[in-house]
Structure formats: C-alpha cells, structure tokens
C-alpha cells in the first residue's frame, strides 16, 4: 500500500477466523494505516470456543488505538463524516452477504457499509462461510456485480468434509485493497490452496 489509508475494518461472526482477521488488522496498522474497527452484534457479544468477545475487542482496540464501533448510532456517521477510504468486511459471513445484497442494515457492520457507500468508495469482502457454494452462492454472485464491491480471492477450505464451504485468502487482503482503490477486482478470484 503506497499511502496511508483510513480503513474501516468490519468483523462478523465467522468465529473460527477471527484470529486471522486480527492478524490482518495488525499488518495493516504496521503498514501505517489508520484502522477504524467495527463489529457486528454477534461478533461483539458472543463468546465461543475460539475466544471471548471481550478479549477480541481488547486486542483490536490495543492494536488500532481506536474503540470498536458496536452500535448503529456509532456506525451511521462513517459516511457523512467520510471516515474511511475503503471498508473491509473480514470475515464476512453468509448472513452479512445476504443482508448487504438485500439492503438490510440492521447491525453496525451492514450500516457501516451502507454509510460508507454513499461516498462511492470501495468495499472489500472476505468471504468465510460454510454454505458459500450452496444458498449463499447467489448472493456472492450478485454482490460481485454491484459497483464498489471487491472480493478477496477465495477457495474451498475443505472440499471433502465441507463441500460448500469457502474462505478467502486472508494473506491477499493488502493487494486486494490496492486493486480495489484503483477500481480493479484482483484476479484470479477463485484459487486453489
């Protein structure tokens, strides 16, 4: 990334990939970017076998130096105040994909994206869901055709035991942001690991 960016970084409830997302937040911060963290209600309030919500919030706030946006009222000003150059949703669950595709803005992440889009700036999506090649495939396909939406390259993460599951390549986030800032979808989108 050639210049310092203000990056909205939204996390949703793909709990098994939250550690990977936090690692990407740290990388982006270490590159000199300002990170505005946002969490869906489920992500900010659900403890799982992968960790406690409060611990993730504390880590993210320590890395970024910014408080996590966890309410609708805190997310709404992102667009009017032009707070982000790019909005990243990583991990992005099937539920979030569906809400974005259908214009449902009922949690801090989806409202942050809606608010950000008013400025016609890029949204980078990092898919992580067990049904991406099932019911969610339609939503992914439609969002790929929406203006200002860009996807981190993705692949099946375990075709034998989870044949419909897809996860993005977290390590390709920075280059996806670079491409999105230039209005380009990073290719290839479908990769093998």
Secondary structure, 3 states (H helix, E strand, C coil): CCCCCEEEEEECCCHHHHHHHHHHHHHHHHCCCEEEEEECHHHHHCCECCECHHHHHHHHHHHHCCCCECCHHHHHHHHHCCCCCEEEEEEECHHHHHHHHHCCCCCHHHHHHHHHHCCCCCEEEEEEECCCCCCCHHHHHHHHCCCCEEECCEEECCCCCCCCCEEECHHHHHHHHHHHHCCCCCCCCECCC
